[in-house]
């Protein structure tokens, strides 16, 4: 709408260039500093027959369930993406030197800081479908019912997920499914779809302070921690994606019969 501002114009400005430098320092360079500063400790541990692992929490889009199959998508616009790719480069360079440093690209979640990004939850909600696709079971049914109870009377989770699917299939969103173009700048039509759909979904809840995406974020964080911890002992590469299929399987495997 009238309030739309181009993210590309921002990053091309002097202020935007400073912002990108800050993102590089916080998201990427610090990982390199850690690898460099711990060199002596790492060498000593290796000499004693021990092993050293480094892990970083990254983001580079996520494969989520879209129309029955998993497809890569991303929250837009993710200006920090340039720094996140630099972070991957740091891990890849370390890996070539025999240092087991791995960036785990994790799914979108809602946090106090990410709440400034309207529409972030649209990438998270399809996890509900992934949980059923990956096996379902009693724990998943309890979780679904708990999420259903957060919605207003007459509103179903199925209807909410259909809204997300309609958003995913909207013509304005199609350019943003091209992995090689990430991170694309925003557009007026994309922003209208993302923000508008997000606002509509929030309105479907009984309490705008307690959302389905809050519940799912809690479970994603738990699953991601378990996946990272399990993989870090023998990582298979410097950059790995924890997509919704892996998250769903981990949650189902770890479920104890309740959605707590």
ZAMARGU-4260 file (C-alpha; in steps of 0.2 Angstrom, whole numbers, plus 5000, padded with zeros to 4 digits):
<rodrens>
0) 5000/5000/5000 | 5005/5018/5002 | 5017/5014/5016 | 5027/5002/5006 | 5046/5005/5006
5) 5058/4996/4995 | 5070/4985/5004 | 5082/4987/4989 | 5082/5006/4991 | 5086/5004/5009
10) 5101/4993/5007 | 5108/5004/4993 | 5108/5019/5004 | 5122/5024/5016 | 5112/5019/5030
15) 5108/5002/5022 | 5126/4999/5019 | 5130/5002/5037 | 5116/4990/5042 | 5123/4977/5031
20) 5140/4979/5038 | 5133/4977/5056 | 5124/4961/5050 | 5140/4954/5043 | 5149/4958/5060
25) 5136/4950/5071 | 5130/4935/5060 | 5146/4930/5051 | 5162/4938/5056 | 5160/4933/5075
30) 5160/4914/5070 | 5176/4917/5061 | 5183/4926/5076 | 5178/4911/5087 | 5187/4899/5075
35) 5203/4909/5075 | 5203/4913/5094 | 5201/4895/5099 | 5215/4888/5087 | 5227/4885/5101
40) 5214/4876/5112 | 5208/4866/5097 | 5226/4861/5092 | 5229/4855/5110 | 5213/4845/5111
45) 5217/4837/5094 | 5234/4832/5100 | 5227/4824/5115 | 5216/4813/5104 | 5200/4823/5107
50) 5188/4831/5095 | 5181/4849/5092 | 5165/4854/5085 | 5158/4871/5081 | 5139/4875/5077
55) 5130/4890/5071 | 5112/4894/5070 | 5108/4900/5052 | 5094/4904/5041 | 5093/4902/5022
60) 5074/4898/5020 | 5065/4882/5024 | 5057/4868/5015 | 5039/4868/5020 | 5023/4858/5015
65) 5015/4867/5000 | 5001/4858/4991 | 5006/4841/4998 | 5025/4842/4994 | 5040/4850/5002
70) 5046/4866/4994 | 5059/4878/4998 | 5052/4895/5003 | 5058/4910/5013 | 5052/4925/5023
75) 5054/4941/5013 | 5062/4952/5014 | 5077/4945/5024 | 5090/4958/5022 | 5101/4948/5035
80) 5102/4934/5021 | 5118/4942/5014 | 5127/4940/5031 | 5119/4922/5033 | 5127/4917/5017
85) 5144/4924/5023 | 5142/4914/5039 | 5140/4898/5028 | 5156/4903/5019 | 5165/4904/5035
90) 5160/4886/5040 | 5164/4880/5022 | 5181/4888/5023 | 5184/4880/5040 | 5178/4863/5034
95) 5191/4863/5020 | 5204/4865/5033 | 5198/4850/5042 | 5188/4860/5056 | 5171/4853/5059
100) 5161/4869/5059 | 5143/4868/5054 | 5129/4880/5051 | 5112/4873/5054 | 5099/4883/5044
105) 5084/4883/5055 | 5065/4886/5052 | 5056/4902/5054 | 5049/4904/5072 | 5041/4919/5082
110) 5051/4927/5095 | 5051/4944/5103 | 5063/4950/5090 | 5056/4942/5075 | 5038/4949/5079
115) 5043/4965/5070 | 5043/4954/5054 | 5024/4953/5050 | 5020/4937/5041 | 5034/4927/5047
120) 5022/4914/5054 | 5015/4910/5037 | 5031/4900/5035 | 5028/4891/5051 | 5010/4886/5051
125) 5012/4873/5037 | 5021/4862/5051 | 5004/4857/5056 | 5002/4848/5040 | 5020/4841/5040
130) 5016/4833/5057 | 5002/4823/5049 | 5011/4819/5034 | 5026/4812/5043 | 5016/4800/5053
135) 5004/4809/5065 | 4998/4799/5080 | 4991/4803/5097 | 5003/4817/5101 | 5000/4826/5085
140) 4981/4825/5087 | 4983/4833/5104 | 4993/4847/5097 | 4981/4850/5083 | 4967/4851/5096
145) 4976/4863/5107 | 4979/4874/5092 | 4961/4873/5087 | 4956/4879/5104 | 4965/4895/5101
150) 4954/4900/5086 | 4937/4908/5087 | 4921/4898/5086 | 4917/4893/5069 | 4935/4894/5063
155) 4945/4878/5059 | 4963/4875/5057 | 4960/4868/5040 | 4953/4884/5035 | 4968/4893/5042
160) 4980/4882/5033 | 4970/4885/5017 | 4973/4903/5019 | 4991/4900/5020 | 4991/4889/5004
165) 4981/4902/4995 | 4995/4914/5000 | 5009/4902/4995 | 5001/4900/4978 | 4998/4919/4975
170) 5006/4925/4959 | 5015/4939/4968 | 5024/4926/4979 | 5031/4914/4965 | 5047/4924/4962
175) 5052/4921/4980 | 5053/4902/4978 | 5069/4903/4968 | 5083/4898/4979 | 5096/4905/4968
180) 5089/4923/4969 | 5089/4923/4988 | 5087/4936/4996 | 5076/4945/4984 | 5070/4962/4989
185) 5052/4965/4993 | 5039/4971/4982 | 5023/4981/4985 | 5012/4966/4979 | 5022/4954/4990
190) 5021/4965/5005 | 5003/4967/5003 | 5000/4949/5002 | 5012/4944/5016 | 5006/4958/5029
195) 4987/4956/5024 | 4987/4937/5026 | 4996/4939/5042 | 4984/4951/5049 | 4969/4941/5043
200) 4975/4925/5052 | 4979/4935/5068 | 4960/4940/5068 | 4955/4922/5068 | 4962/4919/5086
205) 4952/4921/5102 | 4966/4931/5110 | 4979/4940/5098 | 4992/4938/5112 | 4991/4919/5111
210) 4993/4912/5093 | 4995/4895/5085 | 5012/4901/5079 | 5017/4903/5097 | 5013/4885/5101
215) 5022/4879/5085 | 5037/4890/5089 | 5040/4882/5106 | 5040/4864/5098 | 5051/4870/5083
220) 5064/4877/5095 | 5064/4860/5105 | 5066/4850/5090 | 5080/4860/5082 | 5090/4859/5098
225) 5089/4840/5098 | 5093/4839/5079 | 5108/4850/5081 | 5114/4841/5096 | 5112/4824/5088
230) 5121/4829/5072 | 5135/4839/5079 | 5145/4824/5085 | 5147/4818/5067 | 5141/4832/5056
235) 5139/4827/5037 | 5143/4844/5030 | 5147/4863/5034 | 5129/4869/5029 | 5114/4859/5033
240) 5095/4863/5032 | 5083/4858/5046 | 5067/4858/5036 | 5049/4854/5041 | 5050/4836/5037
245) 5065/4833/5049 | 5057/4844/5063 | 5041/4835/5062 | 5049/4818/5062 | 5060/4823/5077
250) 5044/4829/5087 | 5034/4814/5083 | 5049/4802/5088 | 5052/4812/5104 | 5033/4814/5109
255) 5028/4807/5125 | 5009/4806/5122 | 5005/4824/5126 | 5008/4841/5118 | 5017/4848/5133
</rodrens>
